[in-house]
């Protein structure tokens, strides 16, 4: 190990000891999303090249780690004790072989200039964009390096839904970004709803139940994972959306010694600019009473909720089924099928020409017997006259 790397390690260790909150709870991570999914992360101790790591993650149905938010970084740090002292491949890589950089994650999400980063400032990273195009996290900071140097790697996979953690005698800290949706249903039915609703900027992070009423629940709708507080008489079910495990096994892999990342990025999604995002929460509300009466509104010092009564689990399942049905395209209502059933005027030149030719043919077929009979009639009349 060089003197420079020793200096980097010491500098980074001191800095991280100051900046990382050691009492951070992974349940309270704030990972922006809509429909929350479990982030299943696996740290592999086997040392491989960047391209070999990409192949191994793909073999497992996973991607190389995307580390794009400080909340995700802190959550992994608290779940993986040696994350700040390790050396791992990330999915970040530079697809540009020139002097300028163009970074993408393994899932082809671009790294924008305004995005959160943790480049190593001591090494003036990224320092060699034309040759060092693969990114590792080295003692808590990103560094560029040649892609053919073996090191450990991290894979991840998004799975749905997030499991719930049960916390007795706990409530959530109220703020302006949190709202509550009260549903008259059992806990399992409430979980089913929470797993399937979101808004454009909020997600369902958990369920709050009062010990006095176990047949009703409050869904916690928030932009981020809510903080918790002790509260007698309440049970809190919060989504635990991150799992980190370590794999020390050695897997055979085809040798990949390329000094550059073999990437399929960028991938441009075929999405129109005016695409409308359909909110499952809005669709769910359309199946429930849209204007609650005063008796449906529950007010107290901590909660302002709107109550929707679903008497049975079957009704709840039917509501979710209505959401799915509303997203299903009815083939019989498409323009192609409708055109087969009705007569529609076509202004195209080719269509008008074909219609004119067809009309002429039909008229000719109808008039031909009449013209033939008329000619015979004229001939017979001429003979009689003579």
N, C-alpha and C positions, 0 to 999 in steps of 0.2 A: 504494500500500500504506500502510495506516495505521500510526501509531506503535505501537498495540497489537499488530498482527500482527507487526511487526518484533521487538517484545519477546518474543512467543510463539516466533518462529523461533529467536532466540538462546537462550532458556531451554531449548527443546526440544533444540536442537543440543548444548548442553553436557550435558544429562541423558542423551541417547542415547549420547554418546561414552563415558560412564561405565558405562552399564548393558548395552549390547549386546556380547556376547562375539564379537570379530572372528575368532577361530579356529573359529567354529562350522561344522561340516560338515553340509550338508543331508541327507546319508545318515543322520545320527544324530538327525534330528528325531523327536520322540515324539508322534505324532498317534494318539490313542486310536482303535482300530478293532478289528474282528474279522477279516473277510476283507479284507485290504489291497487298496486300489485306487490307481491312479495319479491324482494330483491335477494335472490339466493346466490351468495358469493362463496367461491371456493378458492382458497390459496394453495397453490401447488409448489412444493419445495423442490421438485425436479428442475434442474437447470437446463434450459433449452434456448435456442435462438428465438428471435421475435416471430419469424414466419412459422417456426415449429410450434410455438405457443398458440399462434392463431389457428393452425391446423388442429391442435389438440383440443382447444376450446370448441371448435366447430364439430369435432367428432363427438363431443359430449352434449351437443345441442345448445351450446352456450356461445357467448361473445367474450372477447377480452374486456377487462374492466374499464368502464367509463367513469371517470372521477371528475365530475363537472360542477359540483357544489361544495361549499365548505361544510354544510350539514352532513352530507354523505361522507366526507373526509373525516369529520369528528366522530360520526357513528362507527365507522370502520376502526378508527383509532382506539375507541373504547371497547370494541369487541375483539380486537386482535392486538395483543399486548406488544408484539414486536414489529408492528407496522411502521413505527417511526424510526426503527433501527435496522430495517430490512432494505433489500434491493430487489425490486420486482418490475417486470414488464407491465406496461399499461397498454390499452388499446389505441392510444394516441400515436399518430404517425404523420409524417410530412410526405404528401404525394408529389410535391414539386422538386425536381432534381436540380433546379437552378439556384440562384443566389437568394431568391425570395421564398418565403415559407407559405404553405397552405396545409394546415393541420386538420385532420379528421380523426374521429374515434372509429373503433372497429365496426360499429353499427352505422357508419357513414354520416354521423351527425357532425357538422362542421364546428370548428372552434372559432367563434367570432372574436374580433378584437375587444369587444366589451365583456366577454365572458370571464368568469372567475378562473384564475390560474394560480399556480404555486411554483413558478419557475425559480430556479436557484439563482438568487441575485448575486451571490458570491462568485459564481462561475460565469456571470453575465449570460445566462442562458435565455433563449437558444443561441449558441455561439457558432455552430458550424452547420448552417442549413444545407449546404451543397453536398456534404458527405455524411453527416450524422443525422439520420432521418427517422429513427425510432426513439420512443420516449420511455424512460424508466422512472420510477419514483425511488429516489435514493435518499434515505434518512429524512423522509417527509417532504422532499421537494422534487420537482420535475427536472430531468436532465436529458439532453440529447446524447445519443451514443450510436455506434455502428450496430446494425441489426443482427450481425452474425456472432455476437459475443453472448455465450450462454448465461442465463440467470433464471431465477424463479419467476413465476408468472401467476396472474390472478384471472379467473374466469367468473362470469356472472350470467344469471338467467332470470328474466322476469316471469313470475308465476302469479296466477290469480286463483283465489283471492288471498288477502293477508289473513293469517290466523289471529285470533283474539287472545289477549291476556286479561284474566279476571283479577280485579283489584277491589277488595272489600273495604267498605267505609271510606271511599274516595269519591271526589267530585272533580270537576274541571274549573280552572280559574276563568271567570267570565271576562270578555272584552268585546269591543264593537265588531270584531270580525267573526265571532261565533254566533250561530243561530241554532235553534233546536226545533226538531220536527217530532211531535208526539204522535205515537201510533198505538192503538189498542190491540196488542198482539203479544204472543209469548216471545221469549228471548230468541229462539231459533228463527222465528219468522222475522223478527226485527233485524237479525243478522243478514238474512236473505235480502231485505230491502237495502240495508246499508252497503252491501256488496254490489249493488246495481244502480246507485244513484250518484249524480254529481252535477255540478253547474259548470259554467265556463271557467270559473276561477276558484271553486271550492270543492272539497271532497268530504265524504262521510268518514270521520276518523274514529268513531266509536259509538257506544251505546251507554246511556245512563239510566239506571233503574232504581226506583225507590222501594225500600223494603216494605212500605205500606201498600204498594200496588204492584204486584209481580206480573200482572196481566197487561201492563202498559209500559212503554219505554220512550225515551227521548233520544232521537238520533242527533249526533253532534256534527254539525256541518260547519266546516272551517277551512280557511286558506292554508293552515298549517297544523301540525300536531299540537293539540292543546296541552298546556301545562296542568298539572294535577295539584290537588290540595286535599287534606284530610277532611272528611265530612261524615259524621255518623248518620246512619239510615240510608246511605246510598251505596250502590254497587256499580263499579265502572268497568266496562269491557272496551279496552282500547286495542286498535290494530297494531300488531307488531310486524312491521313491514321490512325487516332486514334480518337475514340469517347469514352468519359467517362460519365457515368450517375450514379445516386444514387437511390437506391430502398429502401424505408422505410417500405414496406409492410411486414406482417408476413405470412409465408406460413407453412401449416401443413406438417410435415415430420415424417417418421418413426424414432423412437428413436434409435440412434446408440451410445452406450456408450463404445465401444472398446477403450482401452488405446493405441492401435497400429493402424497404417494405413492399411486398407483393400485395397490392391493394386493388379493390374493385371500386373504390370511391373516386369521385363523388357520384352518388346516386340521386337523381332529381326525381322527386315524387310527381306523378301526374295528377296534380291537384289544381282545380280552377281557382282564380283569385277570389271569386265571389261565393266560394263554398260555404254553406251554412252548417254550423256545428249543432247537432241535435242533442239537447240535454235530456238524459234519462230522468232527471228529477222533474223537469217540466212535464215530461210525458206522464210520469207517475201522478203528478198533481192533476192532470187532465182526467184521470180515472177516478179521482176523489172529489168531494165537495169543494168547489172553487171559492165559495164565499161562506166561511164559517159564521155561525151565529155567535152572540155574546156568550152563550153557554159553552161554546166550543173553545173559548180562549181561556187559558189558564195563566193567571198572573200571581207572582209572589216576588219576594225581594231579589231572588237570584235568577229566576227563569221567566222568560216570556216565550211561550210556545203556542203553536197552533195544533189543536187536537183533531185527528182524523180517525174515525172509528172503523176498524176492520174487525168484525165480530168473530170471524173464523180464519184459520190458516188458509182454507181453500179460497177465501176472498182475496187474501194477500197474494197467493200464488196466481190467481186470475188477474190481478192488477199487473203483476210482473209480466204475465203472458201477453197482456194487452200492449205492453211496451214493445215486446218482440214483434208482435203482429203489426204494429204501426210502422216498424222499420222494414217490413217485408214488402218487396215490390210485387204488385199484382200484375202479372203478365197480360191478363185480359184487358187491362186499362192502359197499356202502352199505345203509342201512336201507331205502331205497326199493326197491332191487332185490331184497333179501331178502324183503321183504313180498310181492313179486309171486310168489315161488316157494314160500312156505310159508304155512300157515294160522295166523293170529295172532289171539288173542282180543282183541276191542275192547270196552271198557267204556263208551264214549261212548253217550249216549242215542240220538243219531241212528243210530249203527251198529246198536245193539240193535233199534231199531224197524224198520229196513230188513231186518234178519235175520229178525225175527218175521213180517213181511209176506211175505218170500220163502218162509219155511217153510209158511205158510198156503196160498200159491199152489201150491206143490209138492204138499202133502198133498191139496188139492182136486182137482188134476189126476189124481192117483193114485186117489182114492176115487170120482171121478165115474163111471167105467165100472162099478165094483163096485156102487154105489148104484143105477145104472140097471138092471143085470142083476137085482139083488135085487128091485126094484119089479116087473119083468116076471114074475119067478118067483112072487111073491106073488099077482099077478093071475091067472096060469094056475092056481095051486093053488086059488084061490077058485072058479074056474069049474068045476074038477073036482069040488069038494065039493058044489056046487049040483046 
